[in-house]
Amino acid sequence: MGLARGHRFSVSFEDAFPGGALAVSEVEAALERQSPQDRSRGVPARQRTDAVTGLPVWRLLVSDPVPARPSEASVTVEVLAEEKPELPEPVAGMTVAVREVRFTGLTAEARLGGQGDFRYVTYVYRARGIESASAGRSGSRSSAKAASGEGR
C-alpha cells in the first residue's frame, strides 16, 4: 500500500488552522520560474497553473496566531481559482492590513523540507476559495464540517 507522490489530503480549516488564520499579504499570482535568459530578454513571467486541476494559482501569506511550532507561524497558501480571489475587509484598528480569513476546499500535501541532516516534513496548503472568518463562526465545528462536506 502506498500513496502517490504529491497526494493531496482533504483537511478541515479547523484542523489546519486551529487558532484561525490572518492574511498578512495581498493575493498575488504565483508565477512560473524563469530562466536567466528569459529574464534578461525581458520576457514576462507567466502565471502558474495547478497540475491537477488546471486552474490558475494565486498565493498569499497567512499568519497562524497559535502555531504548533514557531517555524509554522506563517505559511503561504495557494488558492486555485479562475479569477483573483477577493479578501475580506481588514481588521479595524490595525496599523497594517490584516484580515481574518477561512479557506474553503482546503488540502495539504506533505513535502520534505530542509537539507542534509536537517530534513523535516512540511506541507503545501491549497484552497479552492477564501472567505471571511466570520462566515465559519456560525454553528459548531462539527456541524460546519458536515455542512461543507469537509473531513470526508
C-alpha positions as CSV (number, residue, x, y, z in Angstrom):
1,M,0.0,0.0,0.0
2,G,1.3,3.4,-0.8
3,L,0.3,6.9,-1.7
4,A,1.4,8.5,-5.0
5,R,3.9,11.3,-4.7
6,G,2.1,14.6,-4.5
7,H,-1.1,13.1,-2.9
8,R,-3.3,15.9,-1.6
9,F,-5.2,15.2,1.6
10,S,-8.5,17.0,2.3
11,V,-8.2,18.8,5.6
12,S,-10.7,20.9,7.5
13,F,-9.8,24.5,8.1
14,E,-10.1,24.0,11.9
15,D,-7.6,21.1,11.8
16,A,-5.1,23.0,9.7
17,F,-5.5,26.4,11.5
18,P,-7.0,25.7,15.0
19,G,-6.3,29.3,16.1
20,G,-7.7,30.8,12.9
21,A,-5.7,32.4,10.0
22,L,-4.7,36.0,9.4
23,A,-4.0,37.1,5.8
24,V,-0.9,39.4,6.1
25,S,-0.4,40.0,2.4
26,E,-2.5,40.7,-0.7
27,V,-3.4,37.9,-3.1
28,E,-1.0,37.7,-5.9
29,A,-0.5,35.5,-9.0
30,A,2.0,32.6,-8.4
31,L,4.5,32.9,-11.3
32,E,6.4,30.2,-13.1
33,R,10.1,30.1,-12.7
34,Q,12.0,31.9,-15.4
35,S,15.3,31.1,-16.9
36,P,18.0,33.8,-16.6
37,Q,18.0,34.2,-20.4
38,D,14.2,34.9,-20.4
39,R,14.6,37.3,-17.5
40,S,17.5,39.2,-19.3
41,R,15.4,39.4,-22.5
42,G,12.5,40.9,-20.6
43,V,10.1,38.0,-21.3
44,P,7.2,38.4,-18.8
45,A,6.7,35.6,-16.3
46,R,3.5,33.6,-16.8
47,Q,1.1,32.7,-14.0
48,R,1.4,29.0,-12.8
49,T,-1.4,26.6,-13.3
50,D,-2.1,23.7,-11.0
51,A,-1.0,20.4,-12.4
52,V,-4.0,18.5,-11.0
53,T,-6.9,21.0,-11.7
54,G,-5.5,23.1,-14.5
55,L,-6.7,26.2,-12.6
56,P,-4.5,29.4,-12.2
57,V,-2.6,29.5,-8.9
58,W,-2.9,32.5,-6.6
59,R,-1.0,32.9,-3.3
60,L,-1.0,34.8,-0.1
61,L,1.0,34.8,3.1
62,V,-1.0,33.7,6.2
63,S,-0.1,34.1,9.9
64,D,-1.2,31.4,12.3
65,P,-1.8,33.1,15.7
66,V,-1.4,29.8,17.5
67,P,1.2,27.8,15.6
68,A,2.2,24.2,16.7
69,R,5.9,25.2,16.2
70,P,7.4,28.7,15.8
71,S,8.6,27.7,12.3
72,E,4.9,27.4,11.3
73,A,3.9,30.9,12.4
74,S,3.5,31.9,8.8
75,V,2.7,29.9,5.7
76,T,1.9,30.6,2.1
77,V,-1.4,29.2,1.0
78,E,-2.1,28.6,-2.7
79,V,-5.6,29.3,-3.9
80,L,-6.7,27.6,-7.1
81,A,-9.3,29.8,-8.9
82,E,-10.1,31.1,-12.3
83,E,-10.4,34.7,-11.0
84,K,-8.3,36.5,-8.4
85,P,-9.9,35.8,-5.0
86,E,-11.1,38.8,-3.0
87,L,-10.0,39.2,0.6
88,P,-12.5,40.4,3.3
89,E,-12.2,43.8,4.9
90,P,-9.1,44.4,7.1
91,V,-9.5,44.2,10.9
92,A,-10.3,47.6,12.3
93,G,-7.7,49.4,14.3
94,M,-4.7,47.6,12.9
95,T,-1.8,49.7,11.5
96,V,-1.3,47.2,8.7
97,A,-4.0,45.4,6.6
98,V,-4.6,42.2,8.5
99,R,-7.6,40.2,7.5
100,E,-9.2,37.2,9.3
101,V,-9.8,34.6,6.7
102,R,-11.1,31.0,6.3
103,F,-10.2,28.7,3.4
104,T,-12.7,26.5,1.6
105,G,-11.8,23.2,-0.1
106,L,-8.5,23.1,1.8
107,T,-6.0,20.3,1.0
108,A,-2.5,19.6,2.4
109,E,0.4,17.9,0.5
110,A,3.3,16.6,2.5
111,R,6.7,17.6,1.3
112,L,10.3,17.0,2.6
113,G,11.9,20.3,3.6
114,G,15.4,21.3,4.7
115,Q,18.7,19.8,3.6
116,G,21.3,17.3,4.6
117,D,20.9,16.1,8.2
118,F,18.3,18.8,8.8
119,R,15.3,17.3,6.9
120,Y,11.7,17.7,8.1
121,V,8.2,17.2,6.8
122,T,6.4,20.4,5.7
123,Y,3.0,20.9,3.9
124,V,1.8,22.8,0.9
125,Y,-1.7,24.1,1.6
126,R,-4.1,24.7,-1.3
127,A,-7.6,26.0,-1.2
128,R,-10.4,26.5,-3.6
129,G,-11.6,29.7,-2.1
130,I,-11.2,32.4,0.6
131,E,-14.0,33.8,2.8
132,S,-14.3,36.0,5.9
133,A,-13.6,34.2,9.2
134,S,-17.0,35.3,10.4
135,A,-18.6,33.1,7.7
136,G,-17.4,30.0,9.5
137,R,-18.3,31.1,13.1
138,S,-22.0,30.2,12.8
139,G,-22.6,26.7,14.3
140,S,-20.3,24.3,16.0
141,R,-17.1,22.9,14.5
142,S,-18.5,19.5,13.7
143,S,-21.7,21.0,12.1
144,A,-19.5,23.3,10.0
145,K,-17.5,20.4,8.7
146,A,-20.6,18.4,7.9
147,A,-22.3,21.3,6.1
148,S,-19.3,22.0,3.9
149,G,-18.6,18.3,3.2
150,E,-15.1,18.6,4.7
151,G,-13.5,15.8,6.6
152,R,-14.9,13.1,4.4
